């Protein structure tokens, strides 16, 4: 089994920064892509940022230049540094990992989500 634990969400004012963290634990053999998605009320879940094991990144256009994704392969963690937050960034943020477990099965895992609320 693999567990993901997210942290760092909260209520902040527009313009400030916030850092989300996600730590994976359990029977992990290797983690491929790590990423963050978000879902705002009444909207579909969308990709915010993704980071492959070799360091390739992709970002949603709406967050380019403001958000930075990073990972620590030794600690099985992925962070999302968010700067210049806007009210439209308000959403539940989900960590997701594409990984191979020690049982030899590769699949995606999702965290439970952490709420980020940006007030104007």
N, C-alpha and C positions, 0 to 999 in steps of 0.2 A: 504493500500500500504506500501511497505517496500523499503527503499533506502539504498544502500551501497556506501560508499565513501572511496576510497582508496587514500593513500598518501605515499610518501617516495621514489618513484622511482627516477632514475637519471642516469647520466653518471659518472662512477667511474673507477679508475684504479684497475687492478688485485691486490688482496691481502688485499684490504680494506674491511670495514664492511658497511653495509647498513641496515636500519630497515624500513620495510613496515608496514603500519597500515591500518586497515579497520574498519570503524565504521558503524554500522547498526542503522537505525532509522525508525520510523513509527509504524504501528500497530502490534507490536511483542508481542506474548504471552510467548514463550519459544524458545530458540535456542538450538538445539541439537548439531550437528557436525559443526565445523568451519574449513575451510581449505584454502589452497592456491594452485593454479594450475599455470602452466606457458606454454607459447607457443612460441617457437622460429620460426623464418622464415622457411617455408618449412617443418615444423615438426608438429606432432599432439600435442594437448594439453595434458599435463601430470600432474599428482598429484605431488606436491612438499612436502606438509605436511598436515596432518589432526589432529584434536584434538577434542575428544568427550567431552561431558558435564562432564563426570566423570573423565576426565583427561587422558584418553588413547591417545597415539600419534602414528602416523606412518609417516615415512619419505621415500622419494625416496632414493635409495641406493646412488645416486650421491651427495646427500646433507647431509647425515648422518654425524654427528660430526661437521658440519659447520653451519647448520641452526637450529634455535630453534623457535618453534611456541608456542605462549602463548595467553591466552584469559582473558578478564575481563567480567564476566557475568553480573556484576552490570552496566557496561557501554556499554555492547553489542559490544565489540571491540575484534579484533583478530590481533595480531602482528606477524611478521615474522622477526626475527633477523638473518641476513645473515653475516657470517664472512668468511674471506679468499676467497673472491669472485674470480671466474675464468671467463675467456672469454666465456666459454661454459655455464655460467649461464645467459648469455644475452638472454632476452626474455621479452614478456609482461606477467606480473604476475597478476593473477585474484584471487580475494577473493571470496569465496563461502560459503554460510550458508544454513544449513538444519534447517528450523524453522517452528514453528506453529504460524500463525497469529491470531489475536484476533477474526477473523471470523471463526476460527476453521479449517482452511485448512493448511495442512503441505506440504511444497514444498521446492525446492532449489531456492536460489537467487544467482545471480552473479553480481559482480561489473563490471565496464567498463574496468578495467585493468590499470596497471601502467607500464611504460616501464623501464626496468633495462638494462643498457648497460655497459658491463665491457670491458675495453680496456686492451690490453696486454702491 
